Amino acid sequence: QVQLVESGGGLVQAGGSLRLSCAASGRTVSNYPMAWFRQAPGKEREFVAGFNWNGRDKFYADSVKGRFTISRDVAKNTVYLQMNSLKPEDTAVYYCAARFVGGGYNYPDGGSYAYWGQGTQVTVSS
C-alpha cells in the first residue's frame, strides 16, 4: 500500500524558511515523477515543483523559482521542498504527489499523479 506523509509545515514570518518532507512507503521515490502542489483557501490547487523519473530534471512554478528547491533522498525514500524567502502569498496547504507509473505525463497537472499525501499547512505572516 502506497502512503505519502508530509511534515515540516508551520507558521513562519515573511522572509523566513521552511523545509517540507514527504516520506513515502510502499514504493520507492526513485525512478518515478513526484511533485509538490499547494492549495490556498478559496483557490484551486496549483503546481509548485516537481521532478521527472530521473530526479535530475526539475520543474518549478514561476511564482517560486529561485526561492524553492525540490530534492529527494532515495536512501530515506523521502522528497523535500526547501522554501526560502517565504511570502504571505505562499500560505497554503502543501501536498506531496507521486506518479508511480511510467509513460508520458503533464507535470503541472494534478491528474497526472495517482498518490497524494494528507497535506501540511504552511502559514507565512507579514
C-alpha positions as CSV (number, residue, x, y, z in Angstrom):
1,Q,0.0,0.0,0.0
2,V,1.4,3.3,-1.1
3,Q,1.5,6.1,1.5
4,L,2.8,9.6,1.4
5,V,3.2,11.5,4.7
6,E,4.1,15.2,4.7
7,S,5.6,17.1,7.6
8,G,7.5,20.3,8.2
9,G,4.8,22.8,7.8
10,G,4.2,25.6,10.3
11,L,4.0,29.3,11.0
12,V,6.9,31.5,9.8
13,Q,7.4,35.2,9.2
14,A,7.8,36.6,5.8
15,G,11.4,36.2,4.6
16,G,11.8,33.0,6.6
17,S,12.4,29.4,5.5
18,L,10.8,26.0,6.0
19,R,11.6,22.6,4.7
20,L,8.8,20.2,3.9
21,S,9.3,16.5,3.9
22,C,7.3,13.8,2.2
23,A,8.1,10.3,3.4
24,A,7.0,7.6,1.0
25,S,6.2,4.0,1.9
26,G,5.1,1.1,-0.3
27,R,7.0,2.3,-3.3
28,T,10.4,3.9,-3.9
29,V,10.7,7.5,-4.8
30,S,13.5,6.7,-7.3
31,N,12.6,6.3,-10.9
32,Y,9.2,8.0,-10.7
33,P,8.0,11.6,-11.0
34,M,7.0,13.3,-7.9
35,A,5.8,16.8,-7.1
36,W,4.5,19.3,-4.6
37,F,1.2,21.1,-5.0
38,R,-0.5,23.7,-2.8
39,Q,-4.0,25.0,-2.2
40,A,-4.8,28.3,-0.6
41,P,-8.2,29.0,0.9
42,G,-10.7,29.8,-1.8
43,K,-8.2,29.0,-4.6
44,E,-7.6,26.0,-6.9
45,R,-4.8,23.6,-6.2
46,E,-1.7,24.6,-8.1
47,F,1.6,23.0,-9.1
48,V,4.6,24.2,-7.1
49,A,7.6,22.0,-8.0
50,G,8.4,18.5,-9.4
51,F,10.9,16.3,-10.9
52,N,10.6,13.6,-13.5
53,W,11.6,9.9,-13.4
54,N,15.4,10.5,-13.2
55,G,15.2,13.1,-10.5
56,R,17.5,15.4,-12.3
57,D,15.0,17.3,-14.5
58,K,13.2,19.7,-12.1
59,F,10.3,22.0,-12.8
60,Y,9.0,25.0,-10.8
61,A,6.1,27.3,-10.9
62,D,7.2,30.8,-11.9
63,S,6.0,32.1,-8.5
64,V,8.5,30.0,-6.6
65,K,11.5,29.9,-9.0
66,G,14.7,30.9,-7.3
67,R,13.1,30.5,-3.8
68,F,12.0,26.9,-3.6
69,T,14.1,23.8,-4.3
70,I,12.8,20.2,-4.7
71,S,15.0,17.3,-3.9
72,R,14.9,13.7,-2.9
73,D,16.9,11.3,-0.7
74,V,16.5,7.8,-2.2
75,A,18.1,6.2,0.9
76,K,15.4,7.7,3.1
77,N,12.7,7.4,0.5
78,T,11.8,11.0,1.1
79,V,11.2,14.0,-1.1
80,Y,11.8,17.5,0.2
81,L,10.8,21.0,-0.6
82,Q,13.1,23.7,0.7
83,M,11.3,27.0,0.8
84,N,13.3,30.2,1.3
85,S,12.3,33.9,1.2
86,L,8.7,33.0,2.0
87,K,6.0,35.4,1.3
88,P,2.4,35.7,2.7
89,E,1.1,34.6,-0.7
90,D,2.9,31.2,-0.1
91,T,0.4,30.5,2.6
92,A,-1.4,27.2,1.7
93,V,-1.8,23.6,2.4
94,Y,1.1,21.8,0.7
95,Y,0.6,18.3,-0.8
96,C,3.1,15.8,-1.9
97,A,2.1,13.8,-5.0
98,A,3.6,10.8,-6.7
99,R,3.2,9.2,-10.1
100,F,4.3,5.6,-9.6
101,V,3.9,4.6,-13.2
102,G,5.9,5.2,-16.4
103,G,4.9,6.9,-19.6
104,G,4.3,10.4,-20.6
105,Y,2.6,12.9,-18.4
106,N,1.9,16.6,-17.9
107,Y,3.9,17.5,-14.8
108,P,1.8,20.5,-13.7
109,D,-1.4,18.6,-14.0
110,G,-2.5,17.1,-10.7
111,G,-4.4,14.5,-12.7
112,S,-1.0,13.0,-13.7
113,Y,-0.4,11.9,-10.1
114,A,-2.2,9.0,-8.5
115,Y,-1.0,9.2,-5.0
116,W,-1.3,12.1,-2.6
117,G,-0.4,12.9,1.0
118,Q,-2.7,14.4,3.5
119,G,-1.1,17.8,3.3
120,T,0.8,20.1,5.7
121,Q,-0.2,23.7,6.5
122,V,2.2,26.5,5.8
123,T,1.4,29.9,7.1
124,V,3.5,33.0,6.3
125,S,2.8,36.1,8.4
126,S,3.6,39.6,7.1
